[in-house]
Amino acid sequence: MKANVWMGTDSVRVIDVPDPTIMNARDAIVRISTTAICGSDLHLYHGYIPAMRKGDILGHEFMGEVVEVGPQVRNLKPGDRVVVPFPIACGHCSSCQRGLYSVCENSNPNAGIAEKVMGHSPAGIFGYSHLLGGYAGGQAEYARVPFADVGPLKVPEDVPDDQAVLLADVFPTAYMGAEMCDIKPGQVIAVWGAGPVGLLAAASARMLGAERVIVIDRFPYRLRLAEEHAGAETINYDEADVLDTLNEMTAGRGPDACIDAVGLEGHHGNAAMYAYDRAKQATRTETERPFALREAILACRSGGVVAVVGAYGGFVDKFPMGAFMNRSLIMRTGQCHVQRYTRPLLDRIRRGDIDPSFIVSHRMPLRDAPKGYKIFQKKQDDCTKVLLTV
Amino acid sequence: MDRVDTMLLPELDGPVPTALPRTLGLLSLALGVGALVAPRPLARLTGVDDSPAAQAAIPAVGAREVVHAVGLLSGRRPAAWAWTRVAGDALDLTLLGRAMADRRGERRRRLALTTAAIAGIAALDVAAAIGAGRARRARARVIRMEVAVTVNRSPAEAYRFWRDMENLPRFMAHLESVHVDDLRRSHWIARGPAGHRVEWRAEIVDDQPNRSITWRSLPGTRVPNAGRVAFVPAPGDRGTEVRVRLRYAPPAGALGRVVAKLFGEEPEQQVRDDLRRFKQVLETGEVVRSEGSPNGISVRQQAMQRPAQPLPASRR
């Protein structure tokens, strides 16, 4: 089959690889119809995630048709159309049973290495380094899906791929970010980053009853999407001071909750600040560029919530612990427990509460994946989300 | 707790045996005190009463014996102290040889008897020194591990799975098979590098249903080993804390090197991975595999992961 594989920093290639087979009794094989490039795939592309190997198949957002199931999979049959959550979760460990699927205790065969880096191991993730399991990803014609009796959600025919594939990661991730804000009537939510997750987090916050949503980015075309599709106000941090503007907009209170939808490769309007963290990251004395996180902490209303759904991998410097502690802030975070959200969010899509596909800017065949990575990386052609069709 | 808690391999967990070194210490004490208190009768007994030099040397020999005695009776470093006795024996035998060279008759006969006695004691000293040294090195080689994992199953379920020893190779990576002979005894085969196999027989020495199992290899095994697993209810209704204590004593030499490779450079990490697999098998039904780690969890394989791509047909 054809698959998009990692070849090194800033390099991916579509090559021929063997077809997947059932390796565990609870596996299924899915013939992929649509797969997507995630913002976090760019962290791999840029070489910021350790333990990648040349030839690793990328991709953790995919859907398609079940073509084979292992002997222990009884809820699926060949022909079912399914979307597959990005965290691999067994459903039986105590984390899974508490709904914390992205910290499944059994799905990372390389838990030993992950423990050395993170203390305890999170779940395995499709196509996301050997630290997180060494699983082949879904930017391919076929994928093996472990624990297929737990993760995949059957998708009815009336929901198109453009909407359904977003249930694999970005929509649930964004929704969980909004949910973590514990939104009450009248509240103001600020979102850093107007990528797919930030835009959908803004839309989710509105859906959950936020009075106002403010989105912060520097790309006008993305801020326009936030205004048009998520009912958000916007701040372009290249043009305005974010903290001053937020204080002005909230009459000095600050947003009630802040969502970091940026993660480890942030950008800062102040060239000196950006250069400081960029240099530390380049010399590996810091693994992240946590501008959004620092700013979100400083901006947040005292006693408010900072929800972190942007991806981090290692350590941050200059964490404003003083502001965080003295102002009684709460931080909630986590890779999304997608399995918890797929069904309720599918229901919301079918009810018409939201159409998450407004973030999709590009559709192209799988063989053009290298081009897709390039335009997404460079934000060319007003790119927000690239879907690859197989 | 029960006695097996502190001692899984009594012949290797306990202190180095000191019976022979202590006996030799007592002998040293008797000889030393004798030589210091009654040098003249001793000189007559050994046939050197005609030499003033010998009369002076005997108390010195006695003082040296007292030093050996103190060292050997202290119980510390028995091998080293036994070797000091061997050195003393060599010195004594040299002196006796010289004395014998210029004596005839009864004195020569007594000297010959003394030499024979000292030679015999020297042989014992060498045996004690080598024995104590081996025992010390064997203890230094014993690998002790205590590792635990929490499994989301009841103690009874975890116990039942482990108690059927034939299940062990499903999660212990180094085992090829365990064959159960009867309720207590079993035959274990471990897979080593380059086709080496290590086999041993083991028996369950303590079995407390749903609480713990203790087993050890039968005497005569080339790789003595023992283990205890306890199944403790985890607080807050979170399943079972599975706590494992393992001991094994790889022999010296080639077999020892095979055993060392069997457990890898980080034996504790390997057992930790074994327990992770145990948890996977109990909670999910089998060992979880990925394309990069097609055989599941393994420290050794983590160092040489294959790319995350489906396996080629030839490797399935």
Chai-1 contact restraints between the chains, C-beta under 6 A:
chainA,res_idxA,chainB,res_idxB,connection_type,confidence,min_distance_angstrom,max_distance_angstrom,comment,restraint_id
A,V17,B,Q309,contact,1.0,0.0,6.0,A-B,restraint_1
A,P18,B,P310,contact,1.0,0.0,6.0,A-B,restraint_2
A,P18,B,P312,contact,1.0,0.0,6.0,A-B,restraint_3
A,P20,B,P310,contact,1.0,0.0,6.0,A-B,restraint_4
A,M23,B,R289,contact,1.0,0.0,6.0,A-B,restraint_5
A,N24,B,E286,contact,1.0,0.0,6.0,A-B,restraint_6
A,N24,B,R289,contact,1.0,0.0,6.0,A-B,restraint_7
A,R53,B,P307,contact,1.0,0.0,6.0,A-B,restraint_8
A,G55,B,P307,contact,1.0,0.0,6.0,A-B,restraint_9
A,G55,B,Q309,contact,1.0,0.0,6.0,A-B,restraint_10
A,D56,B,P307,contact,1.0,0.0,6.0,A-B,restraint_11
A,D56,B,A308,contact,1.0,0.0,6.0,A-B,restraint_12
A,I57,B,A308,contact,1.0,0.0,6.0,A-B,restraint_13
A,I57,B,Q309,contact,1.0,0.0,6.0,A-B,restraint_14
A,C90,B,T284,contact,1.0,0.0,6.0,A-B,restraint_15
A,H92,B,E283,contact,1.0,0.0,6.0,A-B,restraint_16
A,H92,B,T284,contact,1.0,0.0,6.0,A-B,restraint_17
A,C93,B,N152,contact,1.0,0.0,6.0,A-B,restraint_18
A,C93,B,E283,contact,1.0,0.0,6.0,A-B,restraint_19
A,S94,B,N152,contact,1.0,0.0,6.0,A-B,restraint_20
A,S94,B,R238,contact,1.0,0.0,6.0,A-B,restraint_21
A,N106,B,Q280,contact,1.0,0.0,6.0,A-B,restraint_22
A,N106,B,E283,contact,1.0,0.0,6.0,A-B,restraint_23
A,N106,B,T284,contact,1.0,0.0,6.0,A-B,restraint_24
A,N106,B,V288,contact,1.0,0.0,6.0,A-B,restraint_25
A,P109,B,V288,contact,1.0,0.0,6.0,A-B,restraint_26
A,P109,B,S290,contact,1.0,0.0,6.0,A-B,restraint_27
A,P109,B,S293,contact,1.0,0.0,6.0,A-B,restraint_28
A,P109,B,G296,contact,1.0,0.0,6.0,A-B,restraint_29
A,P109,B,I297,contact,1.0,0.0,6.0,A-B,restraint_30
A,N110,B,S293,contact,1.0,0.0,6.0,A-B,restraint_31
A,N110,B,Q302,contact,1.0,0.0,6.0,A-B,restraint_32
A,G112,B,V299,contact,1.0,0.0,6.0,A-B,restraint_33
A,I113,B,Q302,contact,1.0,0.0,6.0,A-B,restraint_34
A,H130,B,G292,contact,1.0,0.0,6.0,A-B,restraint_35
A,H130,B,Q305,contact,1.0,0.0,6.0,A-B,restraint_36
A,G133,B,S290,contact,1.0,0.0,6.0,A-B,restraint_37
A,G134,B,S290,contact,1.0,0.0,6.0,A-B,restraint_38
A,G134,B,G292,contact,1.0,0.0,6.0,A-B,restraint_39
A,G134,B,S293,contact,1.0,0.0,6.0,A-B,restraint_40
A,G134,B,Q305,contact,1.0,0.0,6.0,A-B,restraint_41
A,G134,B,A308,contact,1.0,0.0,6.0,A-B,restraint_42
A,Y135,B,S290,contact,1.0,0.0,6.0,A-B,restraint_43
A,Y135,B,A308,contact,1.0,0.0,6.0,A-B,restraint_44
A,A136,B,E291,contact,1.0,0.0,6.0,A-B,restraint_45
A,A136,B,A308,contact,1.0,0.0,6.0,A-B,restraint_46
A,A136,B,Q309,contact,1.0,0.0,6.0,A-B,restraint_47
